[in-house]
């Protein structure tokens, strides 16, 4: 069964760092582009970062230079390293998988809270 499982969310102070992970189960990792969206209550889910099977990464302007997405092919896992976190980065972060267009598979989400 194809499934995405996130972990690593939590509470961090402004300026701090956090790494979240997403394990891709089933035949996802080699077939799909993977990445992260985030969502706050009352707003649409927005893209944060994505990485292709060829390790080409892309970022939203709001996180460029602060966040880094990587993939570990041996573990079937992607990571989002978040540095210099800001209050506005607080959200539920969702891992996604897509083949040619919009996300097709979603994880359950992991909460990231930036607060002093």
C-alpha angles and dihedrals in degrees: 000000000000111000141154120214121191129198141164104066122139148121121313135167122246110278091026131117136239136175123211126191138205124198115204112213124195124013096331110101101068096036105044140058108237134203151126138281127181135206137192123196113281095015136092121262108262132201117252108172141339138192129198130219086261092056096253107151131200132186142197113251091244093063102030110129093015104060128053126194120202138169131216108206093191092058100034088234138129125202136202113205108198119195133177090020118202132204089253091060089072108116146108106281117214126197115218141186126207136171108196108345140358121006115289102181126040134193122225094258136245125231120238116188123186111194141140 
